[in-house]
Amino acid sequence: MNYFNTTFAIVALASCSAAFAAGVSFATFDTDGDGVISKQEASANMQLEKLFPELDVDGNGELSQEEFAKVQ
């Protein structure tokens, strides 16, 4: 069930956000260049902020490039 919810959320994010549809890169959100997207950085995009908990599979409060890649 959780897999279904995550997949649905990723599809919703990709289809609802013009930024993601245009292929926005990881670096666009990693504004401080530390190699991860923090919750604060994710807040720049309402959809990404909403899905942050689902995408942060390791629960460390940051999105790695691998976790972020699920929305592209």
WOKAJO-V536263 format. One record per backbone hydrogen bond with DSSP energy under -0.5 kcal/mol. NH is the residue of the N-H (numbers start at 1). CO is the residue of the C=O. E is the energy in kcal/mol with one decimal. If there is no record, write none. Layout:
nh->(NH,NH)
co->(CO,CO)
e->(E,E)
This chain:
nh->(5,6,7,8,9,10,11,12,13,14,15,16,17,18,21,22,23,24,28,29,29,30,31,33,37,38,39,42,43,44,45,49,49,50,51,52,54,55,56,57,59,63,64,68,69,70,71,72)
co->(1,2,3,4,5,6,7,8,9,10,11,12,13,16,17,18,20,19,25,25,26,26,29,30,63,36,61,38,39,41,42,42,45,46,47,48,51,51,52,55,56,37,62,64,65,67,68,69)
e->(-2.3,-2.6,-2.6,-2.8,-2.5,-2.5,-2.4,-2.5,-2.4,-2.6,-2.3,-2.2,-1.6,-0.7,-2.3,-1.8,-1.7,-1.6,-1.0,-0.7,-1.2,-1.9,-2.2,-1.2,-2.3,-0.6,-0.7,-2.5,-1.3,-1.5,-2.1,-0.5,-2.9,-2.1,-2.1,-1.0,-0.7,-2.3,-2.4,-2.3,-1.4,-2.5,-0.6,-2.6,-2.0,-1.1,-2.2,-1.3)
